[in-house]
């Protein structure tokens, strides 16, 4: 005897979905995605800048924070560059001593 579940299984097995898309559908979708991303990107920066510079107090704090950050990064860069130069000089001296036959003979004694 056939059960209702057998009929359902047969109907589901025979069921096929074949979607039809109009010409240019993919292009339209990607254009909409690109447009929404551009709007979102512009609105983020506009919102950020308008928030930071909305009040004179916030504008002053933002300008001071940028100045302090710039000075900190600049001084850190100079210190790192000087430390790197000292390290290279020390390595050059060590290498010169290691290949110099006079200093090598005095190192063995």
CNS distance restraints for C-alpha pairs under 8 A (distance, minus, plus):
assign (resid   2 and name CA) (resid   6 and name CA) 6.37 0.50 0.50
assign (resid   2 and name CA) (resid   7 and name CA) 7.55 0.50 0.50
assign (resid   3 and name CA) (resid   7 and name CA) 6.86 0.50 0.50
assign (resid   4 and name CA) (resid   8 and name CA) 6.28 0.50 0.50
assign (resid   5 and name CA) (resid   9 and name CA) 6.08 0.50 0.50
assign (resid   6 and name CA) (resid  10 and name CA) 6.25 0.50 0.50
assign (resid   7 and name CA) (resid  11 and name CA) 6.19 0.50 0.50
assign (resid   8 and name CA) (resid  12 and name CA) 6.07 0.50 0.50
assign (resid   9 and name CA) (resid  13 and name CA) 6.02 0.50 0.50
assign (resid  10 and name CA) (resid  14 and name CA) 6.23 0.50 0.50
assign (resid  11 and name CA) (resid  15 and name CA) 6.10 0.50 0.50
assign (resid  21 and name CA) (resid  25 and name CA) 6.35 0.50 0.50
assign (resid  24 and name CA) (resid  28 and name CA) 6.18 0.50 0.50
assign (resid  25 and name CA) (resid  29 and name CA) 6.26 0.50 0.50
assign (resid  26 and name CA) (resid  30 and name CA) 6.26 0.50 0.50
assign (resid  27 and name CA) (resid  31 and name CA) 6.11 0.50 0.50
assign (resid  28 and name CA) (resid  32 and name CA) 6.22 0.50 0.50
assign (resid  29 and name CA) (resid  33 and name CA) 6.28 0.50 0.50
assign (resid  30 and name CA) (resid  34 and name CA) 6.11 0.50 0.50
assign (resid  31 and name CA) (resid  35 and name CA) 6.11 0.50 0.50
assign (resid  32 and name CA) (resid  36 and name CA) 6.18 0.50 0.50
assign (resid  33 and name CA) (resid  37 and name CA) 6.18 0.50 0.50
assign (resid  34 and name CA) (resid  38 and name CA) 6.17 0.50 0.50
assign (resid  35 and name CA) (resid  39 and name CA) 6.26 0.50 0.50
assign (resid  36 and name CA) (resid  40 and name CA) 6.07 0.50 0.50
assign (resid  37 and name CA) (resid  41 and name CA) 6.04 0.50 0.50
assign (resid  38 and name CA) (resid  42 and name CA) 6.15 0.50 0.50
assign (resid  39 and name CA) (resid  43 and name CA) 5.98 0.50 0.50
assign (resid  40 and name CA) (resid  44 and name CA) 6.13 0.50 0.50
assign (resid  41 and name CA) (resid  45 and name CA) 6.69 0.50 0.50
assign (resid  42 and name CA) (resid  46 and name CA) 6.12 0.50 0.50
assign (resid  43 and name CA) (resid  47 and name CA) 5.81 0.50 0.50
assign (resid  44 and name CA) (resid  48 and name CA) 6.10 0.50 0.50
assign (resid  45 and name CA) (resid  49 and name CA) 6.04 0.50 0.50
assign (resid  46 and name CA) (resid  50 and name CA) 5.94 0.50 0.50
assign (resid  47 and name CA) (resid  51 and name CA) 5.96 0.50 0.50
assign (resid  48 and name CA) (resid  52 and name CA) 6.16 0.50 0.50
assign (resid  49 and name CA) (resid  53 and name CA) 6.00 0.50 0.50
assign (resid  49 and name CA) (resid  54 and name CA) 8.00 0.50 0.50
assign (resid  50 and name CA) (resid  54 and name CA) 5.36 0.50 0.50
assign (resid  52 and name CA) (resid  58 and name CA) 5.78 0.50 0.50
assign (resid  52 and name CA) (resid  59 and name CA) 5.94 0.50 0.50
assign (resid  52 and name CA) (resid  62 and name CA) 6.66 0.50 0.50
assign (resid  53 and name CA) (resid  58 and name CA) 5.95 0.50 0.50
assign (resid  53 and name CA) (resid  59 and name CA) 4.49 0.50 0.50
assign (resid  53 and name CA) (resid  62 and name CA) 7.77 0.50 0.50
assign (resid  54 and name CA) (resid  58 and name CA) 6.95 0.50 0.50
assign (resid  54 and name CA) (resid  59 and name CA) 7.05 0.50 0.50
assign (resid  55 and name CA) (resid  59 and name CA) 6.21 0.50 0.50
assign (resid  56 and name CA) (resid  60 and name CA) 6.13 0.50 0.50
assign (resid  57 and name CA) (resid  61 and name CA) 6.28 0.50 0.50
assign (resid  58 and name CA) (resid  62 and name CA) 5.99 0.50 0.50
assign (resid  59 and name CA) (resid  63 and name CA) 6.10 0.50 0.50
assign (resid  60 and name CA) (resid  64 and name CA) 6.14 0.50 0.50
assign (resid  61 and name CA) (resid  65 and name CA) 6.04 0.50 0.50
assign (resid  62 and name CA) (resid  66 and name CA) 6.18 0.50 0.50
assign (resid  63 and name CA) (resid  67 and name CA) 6.18 0.50 0.50
assign (resid  64 and name CA) (resid  68 and name CA) 6.09 0.50 0.50
assign (resid  65 and name CA) (resid  69 and name CA) 6.04 0.50 0.50
assign (resid  66 and name CA) (resid  70 and name CA) 6.06 0.50 0.50
assign (resid  67 and name CA) (resid  71 and name CA) 6.17 0.50 0.50
assign (resid  68 and name CA) (resid  72 and name CA) 6.00 0.50 0.50
assign (resid  69 and name CA) (resid  73 and name CA) 6.11 0.50 0.50
assign (resid  70 and name CA) (resid  74 and name CA) 6.04 0.50 0.50
assign (resid  71 and name CA) (resid  75 and name CA) 6.09 0.50 0.50
assign (resid  72 and name CA) (resid  76 and name CA) 6.07 0.50 0.50
assign (resid  73 and name CA) (resid  77 and name CA) 6.03 0.50 0.50
assign (resid  74 and name CA) (resid  78 and name CA) 6.31 0.50 0.50
assign (resid  75 and name CA) (resid  79 and name CA) 6.16 0.50 0.50
assign (resid  76 and name CA) (resid  80 and name CA) 6.07 0.50 0.50
assign (resid  77 and name CA) (resid  81 and name CA) 6.06 0.50 0.50
assign (resid  78 and name CA) (resid  82 and name CA) 6.18 0.50 0.50
assign (resid  79 and name CA) (resid  83 and name CA) 6.12 0.50 0.50
assign (resid  80 and name CA) (resid  84 and name CA) 6.00 0.50 0.50
assign (resid  81 and name CA) (resid  85 and name CA) 6.19 0.50 0.50
assign (resid  82 and name CA) (resid  86 and name CA) 6.26 0.50 0.50
assign (resid  83 and name CA) (resid  87 and name CA) 6.17 0.50 0.50
assign (resid  84 and name CA) (resid  88 and name CA) 6.20 0.50 0.50
assign (resid  85 and name CA) (resid  89 and name CA) 6.22 0.50 0.50
assign (resid  86 and name CA) (resid  90 and name CA) 6.21 0.50 0.50
assign (resid  87 and name CA) (resid  91 and name CA) 6.20 0.50 0.50
assign (resid  88 and name CA) (resid  92 and name CA) 6.09 0.50 0.50
assign (resid  89 and name CA) (resid  93 and name CA) 6.24 0.50 0.50
assign (resid  90 and name CA) (resid  94 and name CA) 6.22 0.50 0.50
assign (resid  91 and name CA) (resid  95 and name CA) 6.10 0.50 0.50
assign (resid  92 and name CA) (resid  96 and name CA) 6.13 0.50 0.50
assign (resid  93 and name CA) (resid  97 and name CA) 6.16 0.50 0.50
assign (resid  94 and name CA) (resid  98 and name CA) 6.09 0.50 0.50
assign (resid  95 and name CA) (resid  99 and name CA) 6.40 0.50 0.50
assign (resid  96 and name CA) (resid 100 and name CA) 6.07 0.50 0.50
assign (resid  97 and name CA) (resid 103 and name CA) 6.08 0.50 0.50
assign (resid  97 and name CA) (resid 104 and name CA) 7.29 0.50 0.50
assign (resid  98 and name CA) (resid 103 and name CA) 7.38 0.50 0.50
assign (resid  98 and name CA) (resid 104 and name CA) 6.47 0.50 0.50
assign (resid  99 and name CA) (resid 104 and name CA) 7.27 0.50 0.50
assign (resid 100 and name CA) (resid 104 and name CA) 6.19 0.50 0.50
assign (resid 101 and name CA) (resid 105 and name CA) 6.19 0.50 0.50
assign (resid 102 and name CA) (resid 106 and name CA) 6.52 0.50 0.50
assign (resid 103 and name CA) (resid 107 and name CA) 6.10 0.50 0.50
assign (resid 104 and name CA) (resid 108 and name CA) 6.55 0.50 0.50
assign (resid 105 and name CA) (resid 109 and name CA) 6.97 0.50 0.50
